[in-house]
Amino acid sequence: MSKNTQCVHSGSIADGLTGGLNSPIFTSSSFRYVDMAENVYPRYFNTPNQTAVSDKLRALENTEAGLLFSSGMAAISAVVFGLASGGDHVVMQRDIYGGTHHFATAEFERFGIEFTFVGSEVKEFEKALRDNTRLVYIETPSNPLLRVTDIAAVAQLAASKGICTAIDNTFASPINQNPHELGIDVVIHSGTKYLGGHSDICCGAVLTTRDIMERIKASAVNFGGSLNAVTCYLLERSLKTLGIRVDTQNRNAMALARHLHGHPRITTVYYPGLETHPGFEIASKQMRGFGGMLSFELDESKIPPDRFVRNLKLITPALSLGGVETIVCAPALTSHVKVSAEDRRQMGISDGLFRLSVGIEDTDDLVADLDQALYG
Ligand SMILES: *Cc1c(COP(=O)(O)O)cnc(C)c1O
């Protein structure tokens, strides 16, 4: 089945009682155990609504197993703590979601997990590998500078040494990029973003092989970050339109990137779909669409960042991303506020940098709002 068909049909629960077209919501947290194949319980990740959605995501990412979590960070922490123990070493891309960066610096040491941050070039990953490296963790396109990592090359390098690989695929969504098909073991999503898509739910997902999932699940049931039935249902409802939402977001983002590139009040545009972007060639190889995220730097001598934000009428300055509405944020004040100023500088995140999460509005309205704010 193709992506849009999977979005609509995969994993749905047939409603034998009424013949209704939608999966019923099963709210029980207590299930009979006599004559049941397994004990069912929400924190065991095996209730009907959890399974329905993880089956749909499994189809979309083409993996054997899937697990839903109560947030993206619950998914990320379950993967790291499921696959690495005290004394192990993790190699992590430096240019990643601020929360993941903070998770590593704040928690790994307490659990005895060593780690090394590296740039997105494959040779940097290679240099950082040690005898006790158990996990290589990447994010592409990355947050917030849309750097592109060569997924197949990192997967091949790690596999040649028997090391597990994980990717945060949130920015691309399963519509634009399927890393498991390129050799990555574990695919992670913050479902709060494109999968949910309407800025109204918080959830996460892990997609991988049956064997690796067993290890992740074994510790995930102890950490307890499972997802409730009602949010599972909202996620299932959202996923039916994932394909058409992301296609529109891809088109809008490309149009805005072209408009802002060379704009008299913008110094730099970061979008992997621009031929001038350093990751364009690799992105073209591993992505079907370039995504709805782009970043740009204002010419602060012509328009102060604060005035630009206050001038916007349609585009809202807001946290998070991936919704149907276009929002803008300054990473230095939001997603990366917990990263030290020193680390931010090293990551290339200036105070005049803005990240745009492009929605599904009409392109012309978005262009007009950006222009009036840049000149106002
Ligand atoms: C938001 C985000 C996360 C964390 O997800 P939560 O649902 O907020 O826990 C992880 N990775 C990326 C790329 C994100 O954008």
The ligand as an SDF file (V2000), in Angstrom:
LIG
                    3D

 15 15  0  0  0  0  0  0  0  0999 V2000
    9.5900   18.1860   20.1790 C   0  0  0  0  0  0  0  0  0  0  0  0
   10.6930   17.3070   19.7980 C   0  0  0  0  0  0  0  0  0  0  0  0
   11.1150   16.2660   20.6430 C   0  0  0  0  0  0  0  0  0  0  0  0
   10.5060   16.0220   22.0070 C   0  0  0  0  0  0  0  0  0  0  0  0
    9.1650   15.6590   21.9060 O   0  0  0  0  0  0  0  0  0  0  0  0
    8.1060   15.9120   23.1110 P   0  0  0  0  0  0  0  0  0  0  0  0
    6.8460   15.3420   22.5340 O   0  0  0  0  0  0  0  0  0  0  0  0
    8.0600   17.3830   23.3560 O   0  0  0  0  0  0  0  0  0  0  0  0
    8.6150   15.1770   24.2870 O   0  0  0  0  0  0  0  0  0  0  0  0
   12.1400   15.4600   20.1970 C   0  0  0  0  0  0  0  0  0  0  0  0
   12.7230   15.6530   19.0020 N   0  0  0  0  0  0  0  0  0  0  0  0
   12.3400   16.6400   18.1680 C   0  0  0  0  0  0  0  0  0  0  0  0
   13.0340   16.8040   16.8700 C   0  0  0  0  0  0  0  0  0  0  0  0
   11.3220   17.5090   18.5390 C   0  0  0  0  0  0  0  0  0  0  0  0
   10.9640   18.5010   17.7130 O   0  0  0  0  0  0  0  0  0  0  0  0
  1  2  1  0
  2  3  1  0
  2 14  2  0
  3  4  1  0
  3 10  2  0
  4  5  1  0
  5  6  1  0
  6  7  2  0
  6  8  1  0
  6  9  1  0
 10 11  1  0
 11 12  2  0
 12 13  1  0
 12 14  1  0
 14 15  1  0
M  END
$$$$
